[in-house]
Amino acid sequence: MITDSPWNVEEHDRALARLAAGENFPVAARLLPKRIRADLTAVYGFARLVDDIGDEAPAEQRGKLLELVDDDLDRVYGGATPELPQLRRLARAVHARSIPDEPFRRLVQANRQDQTVHRYETWDELVAYCRLSADPVGRIVLHVFGASGRGLEESSDLVCTALQVIEHCQDVGEDFRRGRVYLPAEDLRRFGCTDGDLGRTRTPTRLRGVVALEAARARDLLDRGRRR
C-alpha cells in the first residue's frame, strides 16, 4: 500500500480514506448508524496505519514512526491535539466511546515485535503474539458498540485469535517473502517442512498438513468463542 519513500503521512492518509470509503465497509455503510460507522472507520484507520508502518514503511523509519504513534496516543489521552490525521480522527472515537488506551498500545507493540521476532517456535507463542496483534481489535469494537463489560471479552479474544491464525494460514507465501513465518516451527518440523516449501508457487502436501492443523485449531477457538 505504501509506495513512496520516505514514508508520506498525507498520502498514506488519503489511501486509507479511499479504502475505508470503498472496499472495506460496504455492509457497514448500509446497516450501521452513521456515528458507529465513523468510529469503526477511525479504528480501522489506526490499525491499518500501524500495520502499514510495521510492514511497508522503509525499515529504517519504522521505529521512529511507531514512536510517533505512541506519542500521539499520549496526546489523545492527555487531551492534546495529535500530529497524525488518523490519530485526530481516532481521538473523537476514543472520547465518545470511552475506549482505554491499552488495546491501542498492544497493537503498536505487536508491530514493534514484528521488527525483531520473525518466527514462532510453538502454538502458545503464536497465540501470545495474537494477544497483541488481534485480540485488541475485538475489545476496541466492543467499546464502539457499547458492549464492553458484558462478559464478552474472552469470547472476543478467542474469535480474534482464530481469525488472525486463519489469515496467517492464507498468507504463508506472502509472509515468507517478507521474512516472517507465523506457522509454528515445531509443527513445520513435525510435518517435515523446510523453508523452501514456504516459498513455492504450489503448496506441497506436507505444508498443507501444517495449514490444516492450524486451521483446525482456529476452528476450535471459533467454536469456543461462540459457546461462551
TIGU-397634 format. One record per residue (C-alpha): x, y, z. Coordinates in pm, whole numbers, padded with zeros to 5 digits, always signed. Layout:
residues N
XYZ/...
***
This chain:
residues 228
+00000+00000+00000/+00283+00241+00078/+00490+00309-00231/+00666+00639-00161/+00998+00665+00017/+01038+00839+00252/+00704+00740+00402/+00447+01011+00344/+00184+01068+00613/-00054+01269+00395/-00052+01028+00101/-00097+00732+00333/-00393+00906+00495/-00556+00966+00156/-00503+00600+00061/-00664+00485+00386/-00959+00713+00327/-01014+00556-00015/-01001+00206+00130/-01237+00286+00416/-01485+00453+00182/-01479+00170-00069/-01394-00194-00043/-01373-00244+00332/-01710-00125+00460/-01986-00189+00203/-02202-00378+00454/-02134-00135+00739/-02229+00157+00517/-02576+00010+00467/-02653-00134+00809/-02479+00065+01080/-02571+00406+01222/-02353+00687+01088/-02178+00756+01418/-02083+00394+01476/-01964+00370+01117/-01746+00677+01166/-01594+00537+01484/-01525+00199+01326/-01362+00374+01031/-01139+00565+01273/-01040+00242+01448/-00974+00075+01113/-00760+00370+01012/-00549+00340+01324/-00500-00036+01290/-00414-00008+00921/-00176+00282+00984/+00017+00084+01245/+00024-00231+01031/+00144-00041+00725/+00420+00125+00924/+00530-00214+01057/+00513-00387+00719/+00570-00138+00441/+00741+00178+00559/+01117+00183+00494/+01280-00036+00758/+01498+00244+00893/+01190+00461+00957/+00963+00209+01127/+01088+00251+01483/+01058+00630+01475/+00716+00617+01310/+00586+00377+01574/+00725+00610+01840/+00529+00891+01675/+00212+00681+01701/+00281+00614+02068/+00345+00984+02126/+00020+01068+01952/-00164+00820+02174/-00020+01012+02468/-00166+01327+02315/-00506+01163+02259/-00532+01051+02620/-00371+01366+02755/-00619+01597+02583/-00368+01742+02334/-00404+01751+01955/-00235+01455+01779/+00000+01519+01489/-00119+01234+01264/-00456+01274+01087/-00561+00918+01170/-00496+00981+01538/-00700+01300+01528/-00994+01102+01393/-00931+00829+01647/-00940+01082+01930/-01305+01160+01861/-01398+00791+01880/-01187+00734+02191/-01355+01013+02384/-01705+00940+02255/-01684+00568+02339/-01454+00583+02645/-01206+00342+02486/-00899+00280+02704/-00551+00315+02560/-00428-00037+02643/-00561-00216+02330/-00414+00053+02104/-00078+00021+02280/-00086-00355+02225/-00136-00308+01852/+00170-00083+01840/+00366-00336+02045/+00271-00614+01801/+00428-00419+01517/+00738-00343+01722/+00766-00717+01785/+00737-00784+01412/+01056-00587+01360/+01262-00824+01576/+01070-01152+01604/+01023-01321+01268/+00932-01677+01371/+00740-01853+01647/+00850-02184+01787/+00523-02308+01937/+00147-02265+01907/+00144-02099+02252/+00397-01840+02133/+00183-01766+01828/-00128-01725+02045/+00065-01487+02271/+00150-01279+01964/-00216-01276+01861/-00300-01128+02202/-00106-00824+02086/-00193-00819+01716/-00556-00936+01702/-00739-00951+02036/-00717-00574+02100/-00924-00504+01787/-01217-00704+01920/-01200-00530+02256/-01199-00189+02087/-01503-00287+01879/-01688-00393+02195/-01640-00038+02323/-01760+00113+01996/-02083-00086+02020/-02127-00018+02391/-02084-00387+02472/-01775-00373+02694/-01820-00501+03046/-02085-00756+02945/-01859-01057+02981/-01788-01080+02609/-01416-01008+02625/-01299-01369+02645/-01521-01474+02355/-01395-01179+02154/-01034-01278+02222/-01095-01636+02108/-01262-01524+01785/-00998-01262+01707/-00711-01503+01766/-00881-01757+01540/-00925-01503+01263/-00561-01397+01289/-00444-01759+01266/-00663-01812+00959/-00506-01505+00800/-00160-01645+00871/-00265-01970+00703/-00382-01777+00396/-00068-01563+00374/+00209-01821+00423/+00389-01732+00100/+00343-01356+00133/+00466-01360+00493/+00767-01572+00398/+00864-01325+00126/+00857-01054+00392/+01092-01260+00606/+00830-01380+00853/+00699-01726+00937/+00391-01740+01157/+00328-02115+01133/+00481-02267+01449/+00827-02406+01385/+00762-02723+01584/+00463-02801+01361/+00666-02739+01044/+00930-02983+01169/+00664-03236+01266/+00539-03246+00905/+00888-03232+00756/+00854-02883+00605/+01151-02670+00507/+01180-02301+00425/+01179-02395+00059/+00826-02529+00098/+00702-02194+00225/+00802-02006-00087/+00678-02249-00351/+00412-02145-00601/+00238-02481-00545/+00181-02589-00186/+00342-02926-00103/+00128-03186+00073/+00336-03165+00390/+00275-02790+00415/-00095-02847+00354/-00084-03070+00661/+00053-02787+00877/-00206-02542+00744/-00483-02796+00812/-00358-02836+01170/-00357-02463+01237/-00697-02424+01067/-00841-02694+01292/-00705-02513+01596/-00862-02191+01470/-01195-02368+01420/-01179-02489+01781/-01118-02133+01900/-01418-02012+01699/-01636-02285+01848/-01525-02199+02199/-01588-01831+02137/-01938-01899+02007/-02033-02115+02306/-01936-01859+02572/
***
